[in-house]
Amino acid sequence: MIEQPDAIIVGSGAGGSTAARVLTSRGWNVVVLEKGQEVHADEFLPLDELHFREHKNLIPKIVDDPMIYAGLDGATPTPSERWWEVNMVGGSTMIWDGNFPRYTSADFDVTPYLTGLRNAEHMVAWPWTYEEFLPWFERAEWEWDVSGDAAQSLEEMRPGYEYPIPALKPHLSTPFLKDLFGNAGLGPYIGARAINSLTYDGRPGCPFCGYCQFFGCAVNSRANGVNTMLRRALATGRCDLRPGHYVTRIEHDKGDGRSQVRGVWYKTKPEGPEQFLGARRVIVSIQTIQSARLFLLSEIPDPNQMIGRYLTYHTKGEAHFTFPGKRVWDPGPRDFSVQPVTAIGSLQLRGIYTYKDSAGDLRKAGKFSVYDPFTCTTPIRLLKAASFGPKKKAIWGDDLVRYLQEIRSQAGVSVSFTGDAMSLYDNRVELDPAVKDPWGVPVAKTFYRHDTWDCDMSRFALQRIADAVAAGGGELRKSEPQDEANPGYGHVHGALRAGQDRGASVLNPMCESHEVAGLTVLDAAWMPSAGASNPSLTLLANAFRVCELMPS
């Protein structure tokens, strides 16, 4: 057991596990404090949709450990699920889908795309460029065992670069859909995944079982914090992993001027006492909202009222379509050797990531992940998503039977939109004054309203898809653009913005607190704006950057 660590890492997910890997490779002794327990791959069996997806047994229970959404009016508090907060060693990397796009230049500086838009003054350029992050993206892709085909990617790549593992086998729908969306100018390409396509780094290739997002990978084909970063960190003998340790506050000097972090207080039982562990470096990576909550609980100095502010969720949107008269993609009963399931979602559309509007102004929207509503969807989720059009949802009886017959007999496609979001000062995290978690600690309360730009962008993006599918003979079955309200759904960032300007940010460009020396944040809370892709890879690249450059 390490008694006097060089650094305490709070959280063992994407950022925390990467910090442990990098710092131990540099000779540091680190203690990783994780609220949850260790869960081994075989504990994700059997692949029980009721247990894992419907009963949500891998995330905190909404009945006794929620966060609170204040409502659009800010005065209608409602318990909300913490759907990406997975309290176990490895955190949410244990149940993610493994989509690994890079943020690109338009994400590092969105300001050229906002001319004339209301609230654009809240959006800022990041204090780094894409070129500065490029080597860290490559480092993250190789250390996290990413599969892909860089030569055909529409993301920004160094000439001649390649991923460590070839891309996953494409789904049978891919040639048809690439033609359809390519003809519409929507920029199809096969995206990178943190999933093995073949045996690599001691882990097997994906068997295409289809139980991916919200399920643990029972065969360890999908990369996670445990089977990559923590495995290597623990092998050094310089990493002390302590499950069942809930950090309740950060200890720091009080007084005028910049203070120094001293360590953390934690509990090992809800009814137990707080205990102290000291270090002059504390790295926090427990998911955006919870990191902001921990700053508030710890009374980190906030002279400019920025802690918890500029919370962002990605703008979302979903649409489902069918192709009458076109045979279903599936070639036979669960023939995964021919019909990959997990590879669904690897097809990405990037044609409206940036574009020019009718007035000739540069604009930014986002990207799509492409799915097939039959072969990649687990049964209960499939039924709950059943629809015969935007006004005929939650179908049952004869309609449901007809829907099930349709998706088993003719081809279909569904898309999931991930778009940028307007950063707004009033979208924020606070401490709820009344509700406490089972450990007696105030829970997070979020205030969130999507900007008009977000909602308009989602409708525009879904209409572009609908037009493309209609031109290819498809019919709309479901369309769900972004609403104003967001109780907690989607990739989440911000709330502890990083920046050069101490008056307009919480963290400096090394993601260290402006006010408390030695206090660093490595989840997505540092992101100055949302970007328009899955944030995981960019979060990891930043963790490698910060921890390699962190002074000894």
N, C-alpha and C positions, 0 to 999 in steps of 0.2 A: 504494500500500500504506500502510495506517495503522500507524505505528510506536508511537504512544502513545495507545491507545484510552481513551475514558472508561469503557468496560465491555467485558469479554470475555464472550461468550455461548458456553457449552459445549453443543453440540447444536443442530441446525437443524430439529427437528420442530415439533410444535404449540406448545409453550411458547417454545422458542428463536426460532422464526421470528416469533412475535408480539412477543416482546421486541425483536427487531431492528426491526420495523415501528414500534412505539411510540416507542422511544428515538431512532431516527433522525428521526422526525417532530418530536421535541422539540429537535433540533439536536445530539444526542450523536453522537460517532464511536464505532462499535462494530466489533469483530472477532468473527466467528462461526467457531468451530473445530468442524468436523464430521469424525468418524472416517471416514465413507464418502465415496464419490465422487458426482459429478453424474450423474444418469440422466435422459435426455430421454424425452418421452412416446412417441416412435416406437420406443424400445427396449423397450417393453412389448408389441410385436407380434413374431411372431404370438401370438394368445391360446392359449398352449400350456399345458394343464392339468398335464401331466407336469413341464414345466420349472419352472413357477411355484408350483403348489400341492403336488404330490407330492414333487418334488426340492427344493422350498423354496429356490430360488436367490436369494431376496431377503432372507433372514435368515441369521444366523450358523450355521455348520454344527455340528451336535451332535457330530460325530466329533472336532473339534479346537478348538472354541470354545463349549463348553456353559456352562450354570450347573449346579450340583450340588444335587440335592434330597436332604436327609438322611434321608428316609423317616419314617414315622409314629413309629418308635422312636427317631429322631434318630441312629441308628447304622448305617443302611443306605444309604450314599451312592450315588446313581444319576445319571448324566448326564441333563440335561433340556434340551429345546429352549427357546430364547429367542424364542418365537413372535411377540411383538409388538415385538421390537427390530430395526428395519430400518436397517441401516448404509448410508444414502445421504442425500444432501441432501434434506431434507423429512421424513426419518425415517418413522415409521409412518403419517403422514398420506398417504403415497404408496400405501398398500394398504388403508386402512380402508374400512369399509362406509358411512361418512358418516351414521350415525344420530346425531341431535343433540338428544336430550331435555335439558331443564333439570333439575338438582337442585332440589327444592322444599323448603318449610318443614320437612317431616318428615325430610329429609336433613340439614338444618342443625342440627336438634336431635332426635335419635332417642330421647332418654331417656324421654319420656312413654310410649313404646310397649313398655317393657321391664319393667314391674312384675312382680316375683316371679321373674324369669328368672335362672338361674345365670350368673355371670360378667358380669352387667350393669354391675357397677362399673367395668369396663374401658372402657365406652362413654361418650363425653363429648359435650356440646354444642359446636358449632363456635364460635369466637370472633367470628363475624359472623352476621348474620341474612340471610334471603332478601331482605328489603327492601333491605339494603345492597348486595347483589349484583345486584339487578334492572337498574339501568342498564348494568352491565357485561355481563350476559347479552345485552341488546339491542345493545350495541356489538359484541360478538363475532358475533352473528347477522348483522349488516349488513356487517361487514368480511370475514367468511368466506363471504359470498354464500349464505346458507341459504334453501332453498325450504320452504314450508309454508303452513298455513292456521290462523292463530292463533285465529280465531273459534270453531272447533270443537275446539280443543285442550283436553284435561283437565289440562294443566299450568297453573301459576299465571301468568297474563298480565295486563299492564296493559290496562284497558278501551280498546278502539280500536286497540290495537297490531296491526301486521301485519308479516310477514316481507318481505324485499326481493323475493323471487321467489315466484310461485304454487307450490302443491304439485305434486309429480310426479303424472302421470296414474295413477289407481288401477288396480289389477289387477282382472280380471273377477270374481274371487272376492269382492271387497270387499262388495258389497251383501248377499250370502248370509251371509258370516261376521260382518259387523257386526250383522245381525239375530240370528244364533245366539248370539254372545257377549254382545250387549246384553241379550237376554232372560235370560241367566244372571247379569246384574249384574256383568259383567267389564269394563265401561267401555271399549269400543272407540273409537278415534279415529285420525286420520291424523297420524303424527308428522313432525317436521321432518327434513330431510336436507341435508347439505352437497353437494348434487348439483343442477346446473342443470336446470330443467324447460324452459327456453327460453334463447335466446342472451342472455348477460348478462356484463358486465365483460370483453368480448372473448373469452369462451369459449362453445362451442356447448351447446345443450340435449342431454340424455342420449339416446343412440340405443337404449337398452334392450338392450345386447348380453348382459347377464347375468354378465359377468366382473368382479365387483366385489371383494368381500373377498378379500384375499391376492393380488389382481392390481393392477397399475398401470393407471390410466385412460389408454388410448392416444389418446383424443380430447380430454382435458382438461375433460370435463364435470364431473367430481368435483373439488371444492375440495381443495387440499393446500397445504402450507407454501410450496412453490415458486411456484405460479401465483397466490397471493394475497399473503401477508405478505412473503416474500423479494423478490418482484418489485417491490413498492412500496418496500421498504427499500433495495434496490440502486439504484433510480432516483434516490434522493437524493444519491448519491455519498458518503454517510457510512457505508456498510456495506461491510466487507471480508470476503467469504466465502472461507474457506480449507478446501476439502475435503482429505481425506487427512491430517488432523491429529488424532491420538489423544491426548487429555488423560489423563495417567497419575496426576497428583496436583495438589493445590491448595497453593500456597505461602502461608503466613500466619505472623505473628509468634508466637513461642513465649514462654510465661511466664505469670505470674499475672494474673488479671483478664481482661477481654475484649480479644482481640487484633484485628489488622487484616489483612484479606486483602491479599496482595501481587501475586498473579498465578497463572499455571499453568505446569506443566511438561508438555511434549507430545513425541510422536514422530511422524515422518512415514514411517518404515520400521520393521518389527519388529526388525531388527538395528541400527538407527541409534541415535544418542545422544539423550538427553533434551535438549530445548531449552526456554528460558524466555521467556515473554511476560508483561510486567507490566501491572497495572491495579489501581486501588483499588476496582473493582466487578467481581465475578465472578458470573455467573448460570448456574446448572447446570440443564439440562433434558434428560436423556439416558435417561429411563424410570426409574420408581420404584426398582427393584432396583439398577440401575447407578448411580443417584445416591447411594444409601446405600453402595454399594461404594466409590465415589469418596471419600465422607466418611471411610470406614474407612481406605482407602489413604493418605489425606492426614493421618491422625491429628488430625482435628478434635477439640478438647477435648470430652469427654463425661462431665462430673462426675456425672450422674445415670443413666448407663447406659441412654440412650434411643435412641442412633443404631442404626438397623436394626430397632428394636422396633415392635410393632403393625403389622406387615405385614398387608395384607388383600387377598384375592381376592374378587371377587363370588361369591356363591352362584349356581350355575347349575342348569340342568335342561333336558332336551329331551324332546319327545314328538311322535310322528307318528301320523296317523290317516287312515283312508280312509272314503269315503261310498258304500257299495254302492248301485248303481242310479242314482247321480247322475253325469251326464256330466262328463267331465274339463273343467277350465276352459279349456284351450288350444283356440282356434278353428281352428287350422290350422298348417301347418309354418312355424314361426319367423316368424309374422306379428306383428312387434313393434309395428306401428302400431296394432294392435287390442289386443294382449296384451303390455303392458309386463312386462318381467322385473325390472328393477332396482327397480321400485316395490314388489316383494315385500319385506316387512320394514318398509315404511312404516306398515302397520296395527299399532297398538300396543294393548295391553290394560292398563288401570290400575286395575281394580276392586278389586284386593287390595293396592294399594300401601300403604294403611292400612285397617284394619277393626277391628271388635270381635269378640272371641272369644266362646265360649259362656258364659263367666263375666262378660261385659260389659267386660272389660279392653281398652284400646286396644292394637292390635298392628300390626306393620309387616311386609310381605313384599317385594313388588317388582313388576316389570312384565314383560310378554311382548312379544316381536316375533313377528309371524305371517308364516309363509312357506308356499309351496306346494312340496311335495317334487319336483315334476316341472319346472315351468317356470323356476324360479330356480336350480336346482342343476346344476353342471357334471357331465359323465357319470361320471367316476371317483368323485367324491365321492358321487354318487347310489348307485352300486353298493356302496360301502363302508358306506353308511348303511342298506342294505336290511335289512328285518326283518319277520318275521311275528308279532311279539309279543315281550314282554320276555324270554322264554326261548328265542327262536328268532332269534338274530342271526347276522351273517356268513354269510348263506345263499348257496347255490351250486347249480348244476345246475338241476333241474326247478323247485325253489323260486324260484330267481332269475328264471327265465324267467316264471314265474307272477306274480312281483312286478312285473317290467317290463311285462307285459301289463296288470296291474291299474292301475299309475300312468298308463299311456297311455290307458286307457279310462274310468276313473272318477275323480271328484274326490277330492282329498286335501288335507290341511293339516298343517303341522308348526309347532311353537312352540318358542321359545327363551326361557327364563326368566332374568332378571337380578334377583337379590335382594340385600338387605343382607347383612352378615356380621358376626359377633361379633368385635370387636377383642380380641386376646389378646396379652399381653406376650411370651409365649414364641414366638409366630409372628414370625419375625425373619430378618434377613439378616446373615451373617457372611462373612469371607474364608475360602476353602478353604485349609487348610494344605499341601495337596499338589498340587492341579491348577492349572496356569497356562495362560493363553491364548497364542496364537501370538506375542504381543509380550512374553512373559515376565512377565506381571502376574497375580497370584492372581485366580482367578475368584470369583464370588459363590456362596455356599452358602446355601440357604434351608431353614428349619425351618417346617413348616406342617401344622396339623391343623384341619380345619373343626370348629367347635363343634357340639354336638348341636342347638342352635337352628337353625343353618344347614341341616343335613340334614333336620330335621323340617319346616322351612319349605319346602324344595324339594319334598318329597313332598306336603305339603298343597297347594301351588300347582299341581302337575301333576295332582293328583286333582280339583281344581276344574275344570281344563280338560277332563279326561276325562269328568267328569259332564256338562259342558255339551255336549260333542261327542256323547256317547251320547244325550242328549235330542234332538239333531238328526239322529239316525240314523247316526252315525259309529261306526267300530270302531277300537280301539287296535291299532297296529302296532308301536310302540316307545315305551318310557318309560325314561328314564335320569336319575334324581334325583342330587343331589350326593352324592359319597362324602366320607368323612373326609379321605382323602389328596388332596393337590393338588401335583403336581410343578411346576406353573407355568402352568396353563391359566386364562385369564380376565382381565378387567380388573384391574389391580393398582394398589394405592394404599398410603399410609401409609409407615412405616419412617423418616420424618423429620417426625414430627407437628408441626403448627403449633399454638400456643396462647399464652394470656396467662401461664400458670404456667411459669416457667423450669424448675422442678423436674420438670415432667411433659410437657415438649415439647422439641423440638430447635430449632424455628424460632419466631420471634415472629409476631404477626398480619400483618405485612408480608412474611412468608415469608423473613425474613433470620435467619441463625444467631444464637442467643442468645450464642454464645461468640466468634464471629468476625465483626466488623463488615465490611459490604460483601459478604458471601457470601449469595446468594439462591438459592432453589430454586423452579422453575416447572413441573416436571412434576407428576404426581399424588402424589408422595411427601409433600407437605405435608398431605394430606387427613387430618383427625383420625379419620374413620370412612369406611366404604366407600360409603355411600349406596346407592341401589337403581336406578340408571340408568347408561347409558353415560356415562363421566366426561368425555368430550372437551370438551363445551361448557363445563362448569363449570371445567375446567382453563384453557380459553382466557379465560373471563370473569375469572378470577383474574389471569392474565397481564396483561390490559389494566389491571386495577385496580392491581396492584403497580407496573407500569412507568409508568403515568401519575402515580402518587403518589410515586414514588421521588425523593428529594431530589437536586437537581443537584450 
